[in-house]
Amino acid sequence: NIYAEGAMRTSNEKKTTSKIPVYSYDIDGNPYLRDSGYGTVSNVYDNRFRQNYYAVNVYTDYTRNFGLHNGKIMVGLNYERYDQDNLWGRGDKLTTTDKPFLSQAQENMKTGDGYWNRATAGYFARLNYDYKERYLVSASIRSDKSSKFAKGNRVGYFPSVSVGWNIHEENFFNIEWISKMKIRASYGELGANFIDSYSFLSTAYGPIPSVFGENQIGQSSVMNGYVTKFAQENLTWEKSISKNVALEMAFLNNKISFTAEYFWKDNNDLLAPLLPLASSGQTIMTNGGDLPVFNSASVENKGFEFTVGYRNNWKDWSLDVTANISALRNKVKSLGEGVQPIKAEVMMSGSFNDRPTITKPGLPIGTFWGYVVEGFDNDGNFIFQDNNGSVNGVLTGKPDGKIDENDKTDIGNPHPDFTYGLNINVGYKNWDLTAFFQGTQGNDIFALMKYDWYFGGANSATLKDAFYNSWTPQNPNAEAPKLNSKNSSGINSLPSTFYVEDGSYFRCKNLQIGYSFNKKLLQKFHIESFRIYAG
């Protein structure tokens, strides 16, 4: 069998905008030109935009059975391409506002164009084999090529294999109350290229006239510029390697089911835009350049999951219950070359003056990073724990009598110790009830809103409770420091254990009751099914 499918999407757009001055009248009735957001000079902007998208998938498969042996092979290819280009122009001071065309502009006429594309091509093959549905093997390999990487780094190879053993199909297995017993294991690699096109190219801004003198016609004789992005030419595919082993069992004619799985996954060469090292010479914040993309880190995830289910019917009743619990441990193994510990972006509050999370080796991604609060001083401000010092730039792990950046430490983990869920389906005659519960345990949250609540940040009001829970000379054992609406740069606003709270929760995500009308009754009205529900 040979299969082929494709897609094509094209679009051509033209967008023209014009801004016309607004006239008003003074108290004497004389007209004057008023700037009400449109400016005092008419202008026009014209943009021609075109994009094309193509996708092709072709694959073939072959199935063959040899007695008790069953096999299937599939090979194929896929290709995807996206092109985009535009041409624009603008100008000011139109000769007439009745015809907002570029040809009517008299001043500040500018034009520009742009082109952008991306393409991926992949080849894949897969083999499935089983013997008497007792021994199962599946193996695949794919090769992907992406234009988002420089030549020499565009191709990635991603193999996978899985095996299974249905023990209950063996002749020696004769336990009546066990309906199913299966052991399975797998190994697989996947690639990701979720970055912008041309991320491997450096960019610069210019030309900029310098101030080193003028030529004969009064223009700057020296042109300059600056780099807006130092790109990493050796960018390559982000790769995840997943492995797992599992046991699946069913009992009493499949009324009771149980699955236990242990998994571990390594994400290597994570692609992420990051601040470059200071030694690179790139001043992102000053020049407004783009953040360069790095193969930034290698991360390990490992954990387990247990699932238990029960399904049965009694006369007019039916019951289906499934419960699961899983735990995941996340740890950064290493950072990429030239990558320093990754700190969070500026938080939502414009008054908050520090970055409360960090990603660095040995800790989970996005670990809350700050100071440990030990109490209050005589002025009602936080006393932070002095737990680290440095000698010649090397941390000692011992107090040094001062509070500084070295005293920051791990103050919370945003990842839960475990998550769990419960799904219940009950049926009685034509009635049905569905409920889904879900929860997490052990995850921390960083309560940034506390800053606004207790210190009166921008666009917020101090809570009434803050007046009763904040430090005063008469209330030295309060929960929060003294109230201060101008504390945006003070010690109390720095990331600390004060802002870290338990984020565990349990909630009902869905609750629904329904009634299905009798099908024989509905047939009289040529209706296949009709159900009403509330949730």
Protein Blocks (a to p, Z undefined) as FASTA:
>chain_A
ZZdddddddddddddddddddddddfkopacdddehjajadcdddddddddddddddddd
ddddehjaccddddddddddddddddddddehifbfklccfklpcghpacdddddddddd
dddddddddehhlaccdddddddddfkbcehilpccdddddddddfklpmklccfklmbd
cdddddddddddddcehklpccdddddddfebccfkopafbdcdddfbdcdfkbccdddd
dddddddddeehhlaccdddddddddehiacdddddfklopafklnopacddddfbccdd
ddddddddddddehjbccdddddddddddddfbdcehiacddddddfblkbccdfbdcde
hiaehiacddddfbdcfkopacdddfbdceehiaehiaehiacfklgccfbdfbdfbdcd
ddddddehjbccdddddddehiacddfklmmmmnopahiacdfklmmmpccfklmmbfbd
cddfklmlgmklpccfklpccfbdcddfbdcddddddfklmmmnopabdcdddZZ
